Amino acid sequence: MSEYRLQQIKGHILTENKITGMTDSPSPLTIHVLNTAMGVPGSNMALSLYKKVPSTNAWSLINTRITNDDGRCPGLITKQMFTPGVYKIKFETAQYWESMGQTCFYPYVEITFTINDSGQKYHVPLLLSCFSFSTYRGS
């Protein structure tokens, strides 16, 4: 069963996010934020997905979301929109840590990656603490 909730980012952006499990996601691109400092999912973190426009080298915004209680964003991009190219996910880490009364060294994390075969599924985890982060291509 899916549930809906309204979430707010710093009192300015109001979005409705469908909260589902990762298996319910039609997205060929999935993410999972893990707060390794506390051993919990990185929930309620704002993020933006971009694709590079080859002719201008500019970034085109595809979607903005907030991670769910499990640190995931189901439905981040549709299969139709997911074409070969260079993508970037920007995670708003400063807002995330500030919401817990903490400061961090990295105000945001940008992960840039290339998609050659859009028929595959891609998983991009972000392992995060106040002073470090790591990522890899997951399965």
C-alpha contacts under 8 A as a table, 3 or more apart, distances in Angstrom:
res1	aa1	res2	aa2	distance
1	M	20	T	7.81
2	S	18	K	6.96
2	S	19	I	6.03
2	S	20	T	5.59
3	E	18	K	6.34
3	E	19	I	5.64
3	E	20	T	7.37
4	Y	16	E	6.92
4	Y	17	N	6.21
4	Y	18	K	5.03
4	Y	19	I	6.06
5	R	16	E	6.00
5	R	17	N	6.16
5	R	18	K	7.06
5	R	19	I	7.62
6	L	14	L	6.90
6	L	15	T	5.94
6	L	16	E	4.81
6	L	17	N	6.68
7	Q	14	L	5.97
7	Q	15	T	5.80
7	Q	16	E	6.52
7	Q	17	N	7.46
7	Q	66	I	7.71
8	Q	11	G	5.74
8	Q	12	H	6.82
8	Q	13	I	5.66
8	Q	14	L	4.82
8	Q	15	T	6.74
9	I	12	H	5.94
9	I	13	I	5.32
9	I	14	L	6.84
9	I	46	A	7.21
10	K	13	I	7.24
10	K	95	Q	7.99
11	G	14	L	7.76
15	T	65	R	7.85
17	N	65	R	7.50
17	N	66	I	7.57
18	K	74	P	7.76
19	I	68	N	6.43
19	I	74	P	7.38
20	T	24	D	6.10
20	T	25	S	7.29
20	T	74	P	6.58
21	G	24	D	5.43
21	G	25	S	7.03
21	G	74	P	7.17
22	M	25	S	5.36
22	M	30	T	7.81
22	M	72	R	7.40
22	M	74	P	5.96
24	D	74	P	7.39
25	S	74	P	4.83
25	S	75	G	5.15
26	P	74	P	7.56
26	P	75	G	5.80
26	P	78	T	6.78
26	P	79	K	7.38
27	S	30	T	6.57
27	S	74	P	6.75
27	S	75	G	4.78
27	S	76	L	5.90
27	S	77	I	5.29
27	S	78	T	5.32
27	S	79	K	6.23
28	P	77	I	7.13
28	P	78	T	7.11
28	P	79	K	6.07
28	P	82	F	7.36
28	P	118	S	7.80
28	P	119	G	7.85
28	P	120	Q	6.95
28	P	121	K	4.64
28	P	122	Y	6.14
29	L	76	L	6.81
29	L	77	I	6.69
29	L	121	K	6.02
29	L	122	Y	4.84
29	L	123	H	5.79
29	L	124	V	7.66
30	T	72	R	7.44
30	T	73	C	6.85
30	T	74	P	6.81
30	T	75	G	7.92
30	T	76	L	6.93
30	T	121	K	8.00
30	T	122	Y	6.33
30	T	123	H	4.73
30	T	124	V	6.28
31	I	71	G	7.99
31	I	72	R	5.68
31	I	73	C	6.40
31	I	123	H	5.59
31	I	124	V	4.77
31	I	125	P	5.30
31	I	126	L	7.49
32	H	41	P	7.88
32	H	42	G	7.86
32	H	70	D	7.82
32	H	71	G	5.33
32	H	72	R	4.72
32	H	73	C	7.50
32	H	123	H	7.85
32	H	124	V	6.69
32	H	125	P	4.65
32	H	126	L	6.19
33	V	41	P	6.03
33	V	42	G	4.84
33	V	43	S	7.52
33	V	67	T	7.81
33	V	71	G	4.86
33	V	72	R	6.55
33	V	125	P	5.85
33	V	126	L	4.73
33	V	127	L	6.07
33	V	128	L	7.28
34	L	39	G	7.30
34	L	40	V	6.11
34	L	41	P	4.45
34	L	42	G	4.92
34	L	71	G	6.55
34	L	125	P	7.61
34	L	126	L	6.20
34	L	127	L	4.94
34	L	128	L	6.04
35	N	38	M	5.76
35	N	39	G	5.73
35	N	40	V	5.29
35	N	41	P	5.56
35	N	42	G	5.16
35	N	127	L	6.20
35	N	128	L	4.94
35	N	129	S	5.90
36	T	39	G	4.78
36	T	40	V	6.76
36	T	127	L	6.10
36	T	128	L	5.57
36	T	129	S	5.73
37	A	128	L	7.13
37	A	129	S	4.97
37	A	130	C	7.45
41	P	69	D	7.02
41	P	70	D	5.31
41	P	71	G	4.78
42	G	45	M	6.50
42	G	67	T	7.18
42	G	69	D	7.64
42	G	70	D	7.13
42	G	71	G	4.56
43	S	66	I	7.79
43	S	67	T	5.20
43	S	68	N	5.31
43	S	69	D	4.80
43	S	70	D	6.11
43	S	71	G	4.48
43	S	72	R	7.59
44	N	66	I	5.43
44	N	67	T	4.95
44	N	68	N	5.98
44	N	69	D	6.97
44	N	71	G	7.37
44	N	96	Y	7.13
45	M	66	I	5.20
45	M	67	T	5.22
45	M	71	G	7.75
45	M	91	F	7.12
45	M	92	E	6.48
45	M	93	T	7.09
45	M	95	Q	7.51
45	M	96	Y	5.42
46	A	64	T	7.30
46	A	65	R	5.78
46	A	66	I	4.36
46	A	67	T	6.60
46	A	91	F	6.20
46	A	92	E	5.44
46	A	93	T	7.98
46	A	95	Q	7.90
46	A	96	Y	7.61
47	L	64	T	5.72
47	L	65	R	5.48
47	L	66	I	6.10
47	L	67	T	7.72
47	L	89	I	6.78
47	L	90	K	5.40
47	L	91	F	4.44
47	L	92	E	5.87
48	S	61	L	7.25
48	S	62	I	7.58
48	S	63	N	5.75
48	S	64	T	4.30
48	S	65	R	6.40
48	S	89	I	5.60
48	S	90	K	5.17
48	S	91	F	6.75
49	L	61	L	6.15
49	L	62	I	5.50
49	L	63	N	5.27
49	L	64	T	6.35
49	L	76	L	7.95
49	L	87	Y	7.27
49	L	88	K	5.84
49	L	89	I	4.58
49	L	90	K	6.56
50	Y	59	W	5.88
50	Y	60	S	5.31
50	Y	61	L	4.45
50	Y	62	I	5.27
50	Y	63	N	7.24
50	Y	87	Y	5.59
50	Y	88	K	5.09
50	Y	89	I	6.32
51	K	59	W	5.57
51	K	60	S	5.24
51	K	61	L	6.65
51	K	62	I	6.91
51	K	85	G	7.13
51	K	86	V	5.87
51	K	87	Y	4.38
51	K	88	K	6.31
52	K	57	N	6.07
52	K	58	A	5.79
52	K	59	W	4.49
52	K	60	S	6.10
52	K	85	G	7.04
52	K	86	V	5.47
52	K	87	Y	6.10
52	K	88	K	7.88
53	V	56	T	5.74
53	V	57	N	5.33
53	V	58	A	5.44
53	V	59	W	5.97
53	V	60	S	6.59
54	P	57	N	5.18
54	P	58	A	7.55
61	L	64	T	7.95
62	I	77	I	7.67
63	N	76	L	6.96
63	N	77	I	7.41
65	R	73	C	6.99
65	R	76	L	7.60
66	I	73	C	6.85
67	T	70	D	7.42
67	T	71	G	4.94
67	T	72	R	4.95
67	T	73	C	5.12
68	N	71	G	5.21
68	N	72	R	5.42
68	N	73	C	6.30
69	D	72	R	7.46
73	C	76	L	5.89
75	G	78	T	6.75
77	I	81	M	6.53
77	I	82	F	6.57
78	T	81	M	5.32
78	T	82	F	6.21
79	K	82	F	5.11
79	K	83	T	7.95
80	Q	83	T	7.31
82	F	118	S	6.13
83	T	115	I	7.52
83	T	117	D	7.95
83	T	118	S	5.41
84	P	114	T	7.55
84	P	115	I	4.95
84	P	116	N	4.96
84	P	117	D	6.23
84	P	118	S	5.66
85	G	114	T	5.76
85	G	115	I	5.29
85	G	116	N	6.62
86	V	112	T	7.09
86	V	113	F	5.76
86	V	114	T	4.43
86	V	115	I	6.22
87	Y	112	T	5.66
87	Y	113	F	5.48
87	Y	114	T	6.22
87	Y	115	I	7.47
88	K	110	E	6.48
88	K	111	I	5.46
88	K	112	T	4.25
88	K	113	F	6.39
89	I	110	E	5.58
89	I	111	I	5.30
89	I	112	T	6.59
90	K	108	Y	6.75
90	K	109	V	5.68
90	K	110	E	4.37
90	K	111	I	6.58
91	F	108	Y	5.52
91	F	109	V	5.11
91	F	110	E	6.29
92	E	95	Q	5.82
92	E	96	Y	6.55
92	E	107	P	6.74
92	E	108	Y	4.72
92	E	109	V	6.81
93	T	96	Y	4.93
93	T	97	W	6.22
93	T	104	C	7.69
93	T	106	Y	6.90
93	T	107	P	5.48
93	T	108	Y	4.76
93	T	109	V	6.67
94	A	97	W	5.32
94	A	98	E	5.98
94	A	103	T	6.96
94	A	104	C	6.22
94	A	106	Y	6.92
94	A	107	P	4.36
94	A	108	Y	6.16
95	Q	98	E	5.07
95	Q	99	S	6.10
95	Q	107	P	7.78
96	Y	99	S	5.35
96	Y	100	M	7.00
97	W	100	M	5.27
97	W	101	G	6.51
97	W	102	Q	5.09
97	W	103	T	5.82
97	W	104	C	6.55
97	W	130	C	7.29
98	E	101	G	4.88
98	E	102	Q	5.11
98	E	103	T	5.96
99	S	102	Q	7.43
102	Q	130	C	7.92
103	T	130	C	6.82
104	C	107	P	6.65
104	C	130	C	4.44
104	C	131	F	5.94
105	F	130	C	6.24
105	F	131	F	5.20
105	F	132	S	7.75
106	Y	109	V	6.76
106	Y	130	C	7.56
106	Y	131	F	6.94
106	Y	132	S	7.74
115	I	118	S	6.33
117	D	120	Q	5.95
118	S	121	K	7.55
121	K	139	S	7.60
122	Y	137	R	7.07
122	Y	138	G	6.94
122	Y	139	S	6.56
123	H	137	R	5.91
123	H	138	G	4.80
123	H	139	S	5.63
124	V	135	T	6.84
124	V	136	Y	6.25
124	V	137	R	5.35
124	V	138	G	5.84
125	P	135	T	5.58
125	P	136	Y	6.37
125	P	137	R	7.20
125	P	138	G	6.68
126	L	133	F	6.87
126	L	134	S	5.98
126	L	135	T	4.93
126	L	136	Y	7.75
127	L	133	F	5.42
127	L	134	S	5.22
127	L	135	T	6.21
128	L	132	S	6.06
128	L	133	F	4.45
128	L	134	S	6.76
129	S	132	S	5.25
129	S	133	F	6.20
